[in-house]
Amino acid sequence: MSASTPDRQTRLALALRENLKRRKRQTRERAREAQDESREAEAHDRAGDVAGAPDSGTAGGDASSGEGGA
């Protein structure tokens, strides 16, 4: 039985290494996706500010605009 132990340990080490690589890759992909989404949202926000969309300032009841609900 001791003859198969090194082979088993080698397979386990390889499997663990591959698992670590996969997890790192997934983490990088998720971070990249989150960064892309953040950039898209930021660009969308900036586009709304520049264009002066008709509904800007009315959503959320901005008190500084002078348009209150009272």
N, C-alpha and C positions, 0 to 999 in steps of 0.2 A: 504494500500500500504506500510505502514511503517513496517509491519510484514515481508515482503519479502526482505526488504533492508539488514538486517544482513545476510540472506542466500546468497544474491547476492554478498555482500562484501566478504563473506567467499569464495565463488566460485572464485571471482576475485583474491583474495589473493593467493589461491591455484594455479590458472592458472599462475599468475605472478611468483610464486616460481618455478613451473615446467619449465616455459620458461627460467628463469635464470639458472636453473640447466642444461637445454639442451644447452644453449648458452655457458656456461662454459665448458661443455663436448666437444662441437664442437671446441672450442678454444684450449683445451688441445690436441685434436686429430690432429688439423692442425699444432700445434707447434711440436708435435711428428713426424708427417710426414715430415715437413720441416727439422727437425733435422736429421731424417733418410736419407733424400735426400742429405743433406749436408755431412753426413758421407760417403755416397756412392760415392759422387763426390770427396771427399778428398781421399778416398781409391783408386779410379780410378786414380787420379792425381799422388799419391805416387807410384802406380804400374807402371805407365808410366815412371816415373823418374828412378825407380829402374831397370826396364827392359831395359831402353835405347832404346826406340822405334825408328825405323829408321826415322820417321817423326818428332821427337822432335827437337825443335829449328828452324825448317823451317817455321812453321806456324806463321804468324804475322810479318815476317821480322825482327827478333831480331837483333838489331844493334850490340849488344855486342858479337855476335858470329863471327863477321868478315865477314859474308856472306851478303853483301849489295846488293841492287838492282841497285847501280850506277856504 
